[in-house]
Amino acid sequence: MHGVKREQLSKDAKQRKKERDAFKISHYRQLTDSVLADKQKNIFNNDTLDETSRLLDLNPEFYTVWNYRRDIITNHVFSNLKDSQAAHTFILKELQFVGKQLKSYPKVYWIWNHRKWLIEQDDLFDLKQEMALIDKMLTMDSRNYHVWAYRRYVVGLVQDKMEHEEDIILSNREEFNYTTKLIEENISNYSAWHNRSQLLQKLLNSKTEGFEDKYSFLVKELSFLQNAYYTDPDDSAVWVYLRWLLSPFFLKDLPQDKRNSILNDQLRDIKELNESEIEDSGKPNAWCLKSISYVQKMMNQHV
Amino acid sequence: MFHLSQNVCICSTIIMSLHKELHRKYIQELDSHKDDYAYWLTEHLRMNGLYWGITALFTLKYEDTFNKEEVIDFVLSCWDDLHGGFGAFPRHDSHILSTLSAVQILKTYGQLDILPATKRDKLVTFVKGLQLKDGSFEGDRFGEVDTRFVYTGLSCLSILGELTPEVVDPAVEFIAQCSNFDGAYGMVPGAESHAAQVFVCVAALAIANRLDLVNKDMLIPWLSERQVKGGGLNGRPEKLPDVCYSWWVLSSLSILQSLYCIDQEALRQFIYTCQDAVNGGISDRPDNQTDVYHTLFGIAGLSLMGFDDLEPIDPVYCMPKRIVLTIEKYGRE
């Protein structure tokens, strides 16, 4: 139970809830009994499919019923369809059912799992269309762990179908620009910073324009990051990302003078930011202090 | 050093206490709410719920609260002979999560031998059969992959004494691929770091005796930074604190022998303020609805920190330490 307020019901309210619940319980138990009995008998038909819809509407976490539903789809629906176009039409309808569920329960693993299974069954599925749903869901909650995982999964499927390396690079660039957009909207979006770190490694490997040279890229990225930490020096996401940019992953390939200049500049800027924090609030900023000590550690490592 | 927790303020110096007796009563009565709709809506979590409740009771040193025979009978009634594992409730399908909970409950009560050899063999085949070529595990036959299931698979096979290099080596390789720029771990390769996924990955590596693969310089600071104002821990940067991270974060730090990196007194206060002082139970945040999951992870966190005279809990298996001592350690002389 996450984020639900505790309530102390009065005796009367408790009684009323009990009466309301009694009706719901009897309906739910009857439906559950019927579905599980049909499941045990391997009954795969339109009626049992509808039955699972009704039960999953009441309880989208009932994984056994999702399993049964997939068995019905495989053994009844698909086996009675004449071609992949018919399967495609069915799956679109099924995705609407799942979409409605996701609107109410955007964090239920089992629903996401079913969606993935569905699009894997459909040879004609338009993956780009799926990106629209993902964009919309990230607008509603830009940190939803499931949506981000699903986004990377769908992008992966899209890229699997690409024949040319340049198309894959372009797709990674688009995803990278998407993280820039989200970070500009909200620098605290650690999910976006994370995805940026993933894409960055791919783009650096591909040596594509703007990413050919680690040093010039790093200078640019640090200035982007600096805007963020000046905006909100208490934001943890930014500082964790900074730690990575100044880690051996980037620094090890740079010549000594460039490495030193990057670390010296950062040290100066963070110290300056900390001074202004002291002026404003009377005390140093903990993240600045940590980062200063980190930069100093990196400087010593490379002497 | 980077391990010092920051931004922590103990808002009140009042030391509250753990309402042990109330929590015992709360857990004991969980199975009597049959007139509550939510009781029926959570059948699919019953085996896990039972494991959470029993582990909380053992940690509170109230291990005789439940009738052992009834518990074992319930566990055995969830056996799913078609797939060869345990479901969360009678007639529910086998899943790796409910299967681990069942095995943990049987082990905790010293009743693993109650499984006849045929079922035990089937169960080992079921769990091993869920491992995919890349070393990951799926939760059941429908292909959902998650580092949670890698931990679950390894923990289960380890309790049963069935780990082999054929299972462990690819699993370790898969986990290594799930580490990120911040030194922490995600659900699958490429997925964002999350404290609960850190626990499953670090604990799985501990079971595999491969903690050498952890990037401690990055991970330990990241874990310590999960502590926020008010003393609670969050699961990802810039998220709200939640009692369950008292387990996911602390157990990881404990496995890495770095519990000193957080302000334990402040966390203790945060857990105390999430208790329901009237009806017992612990919630995710103060004044929210309690549940058995947060009740266990609050109590387990306190046990890891050594507070309240609790039964010591093992950070890898989330079971009483003295029971874990009887599990054969993999890959160690």
Contacts between the chains, C-beta under 8 A, distances in Angstrom:
chain1	res1	chain2	res2	distance
A	1	B	283	7.1
A	1	B	284	7.0
A	1	B	288	7.2
A	1	B	289	4.9
A	1	B	290	7.5
A	1	B	291	4.2
A	1	B	293	7.7
A	1	B	294	7.4
A	2	B	242	7.1
A	2	B	284	5.2
A	2	B	288	7.9
A	3	B	284	6.8
A	3	B	285	7.5
A	3	B	288	6.6
A	4	B	288	5.8
A	4	B	289	4.5
A	5	B	287	6.6
A	5	B	288	6.0
A	5	B	289	6.8
A	6	B	276	6.4
A	6	B	283	6.4
A	6	B	287	5.3
A	6	B	288	5.5
A	6	B	289	4.9
A	6	B	290	7.0
A	7	B	289	7.5
A	8	B	278	7.0
A	18	B	35	5.2
A	18	B	36	8.0
A	21	B	35	6.2
A	21	B	36	6.0
A	21	B	37	4.3
A	22	B	35	6.7
A	24	B	37	4.8
A	25	B	35	7.4
A	25	B	37	5.6
A	25	B	40	5.6
A	28	B	37	7.2
A	28	B	40	5.5
A	28	B	41	7.3
A	29	B	40	6.3
A	32	B	40	7.7
A	32	B	43	7.7
A	36	B	91	4.7
A	39	B	91	7.9
A	40	B	91	7.0
A	58	B	41	7.5
A	59	B	41	5.2
A	59	B	44	7.5
A	61	B	41	7.9
A	61	B	44	5.5
A	61	B	45	7.6
A	62	B	43	7.8
A	62	B	44	5.2
A	63	B	44	5.9
A	63	B	88	7.9
A	63	B	92	7.6
A	63	B	93	6.9
A	63	B	95	6.4
A	63	B	140	7.7
A	64	B	44	6.9
A	64	B	87	6.7
A	64	B	91	7.6
A	64	B	92	4.4
A	64	B	93	4.5
A	66	B	142	8.0
A	67	B	93	5.2
A	67	B	140	7.0
A	67	B	141	7.9
A	67	B	142	6.5
A	70	B	142	6.4
A	109	B	144	7.1
A	113	B	142	6.7
A	113	B	143	7.9
A	113	B	144	4.6
A	116	B	143	7.7
A	116	B	144	7.8
A	117	B	142	6.1
A	117	B	143	6.8
A	143	B	236	7.4
A	143	B	238	7.9
A	143	B	239	7.0
A	145	B	187	7.6
A	145	B	191	7.8
A	145	B	192	6.5
A	145	B	194	6.5
A	145	B	236	7.9
A	148	B	191	7.5
A	148	B	192	6.1
A	149	B	187	6.0
A	149	B	188	7.0
A	149	B	191	5.2
A	149	B	192	7.9
A	152	B	190	5.3
A	152	B	191	7.1
A	188	B	237	7.8
A	188	B	238	4.3
A	189	B	238	7.7
A	190	B	192	7.4
A	190	B	236	6.0
A	190	B	237	4.3
A	190	B	238	5.5
A	191	B	192	5.4
A	191	B	236	7.8
A	194	B	180	6.6
A	194	B	181	7.2
A	194	B	182	7.7
A	194	B	192	4.3
A	194	B	193	6.8
A	195	B	192	7.5
A	197	B	180	7.0
A	197	B	181	3.9
A	198	B	180	7.9
A	198	B	181	7.8
A	198	B	190	5.5
A	234	B	7	7.8
A	235	B	238	6.8
A	236	B	225	6.1
A	236	B	237	4.5
A	236	B	238	6.1
A	237	B	237	4.8
A	237	B	238	5.4
A	240	B	182	5.4
A	240	B	222	6.8
A	240	B	225	7.4
A	240	B	237	6.1
A	241	B	181	7.8
A	243	B	182	7.7
A	243	B	218	7.7
A	243	B	221	7.8
A	244	B	181	4.5
A	244	B	182	6.7
A	247	B	218	7.6
A	249	B	181	7.6
A	286	B	6	3.7
A	286	B	7	5.7
A	287	B	6	7.3
A	290	B	2	6.2
A	290	B	4	7.8
A	290	B	6	6.8
A	293	B	1	7.9
A	293	B	2	6.9
A	294	B	2	6.4
